[in-house]
């Protein structure tokens, strides 16, 4: 079981992804903005962050490097609704990238792979 921070501001997506993650045995904390997530990373040291890089506050993306300074072994999965965001995905600093819509198994696999590489 991993502790997962889910950063998403769309409530139905939060419920759906949260359900999949909890059903797979992960502990999930849903946060709707990057600033609050950064504070959570600082105080709780989760195993992985799943974030939507198309959120408005994600535009500049320096927060991934900040998270890594706080918690060097943190796994990061970038999910997005926009293909343009995925074009810049290699520059976000995330360990894995998924474009919505995606199968829940792809998310679980990405998290597992990221955790394996970060341990």
N, C-alpha and C positions, 0 to 999 in steps of 0.2 A: 504494500500500500504506500502511495506517495501523497504528500500534501501538495495540492494544486491550487494556484490562484488563477481564477478565470476573470479576465478583464473584458467586459462586454457591456454595452449600454442598452441592448435590445432584450427586454425581459423574456419574451418567448424563447429566444436563443439561449439565454442564461439557464432557463428552466430545462430545456432539452439537453444541452451539453452537460449541465450539472447532473442531471439524472443519469446520463450515460457514464459519466466519470464515477459517480457514487456507486452505481450498479457494478462497475468494474473493481470496486474496492478502494477507490481513492477518497481522501478527505478533501473537500472542496470549499473554498471561500470565494464567493463571487463579489467582485468590486467593479463599479461602473466608471472609474476614471483612473488615469495613469498616476496622478499625484497621490491618491490614497493607496494605490497598489505599491508605489515606491516606499511609502511608510510601512506598509505591511511586510514587504520584503526585508526592510531594515529591522523590524522588531520580531518577526516570526520565522525568518529563514526557511521559506517553503522549498520543496524539492524542484518544482517546475511552475512556470508561469505560462499560461495560454492567453494570448492577447490578440485583439483585433487591431491590426495596424492601420485600418482605415478609419479609426476613431479620430475625431478632430484634433485632440491633444497629441496624437501620435505622429503628426506631420513631420516633426523634426527628428524624432527617434533617438535623442541622446540618452534617453532613460534606460535603454537596454545596457549600455556601457556603465551607467550608474549602478544598475542592479548588480552587474558583474563585479564592480568594485566593492559593493557591500557583501556579496555572496558569490565568490568565484565559481562555485560548483553548481550554481543555479542553471537549470535547464529552461530553455525558452522556445515556445512554439508560437509562430506567427500565423494567424488565420485571418483571412480577409475576404470581403465580398467583391472586391474590384481587381480585375486583372492588372490594371496599371500599378496597383500597390504591390502585386507580386513581382512585377518587373524590377522593382527596387528592393525586393525581399532580401537579396544577398547583402544589402547595405544596412539592414536593420540590426544585424548582429545575432539574429535568432539561430537556433540550432536546426529548426525544421520549419517548413512552410506548407500551408494548405490553403486552397482556394475554396470558399463556400460556393455551392453546397458540396459537402463531402460526406462520405459514409462514416458513421461513428467508429467503425473498426479502424479506419485510416487515422483518426485522431488518437485512438488508444495505442495503435502501433507506433505513431510518431512519438508519443509520450514515452513509451517503453524504450524505444531506440535512443531518445535523448537521455533518459535516465541511465541507460547502460553506458553511454559514452561519457557521461559526466561523473560517474562513480569511480 
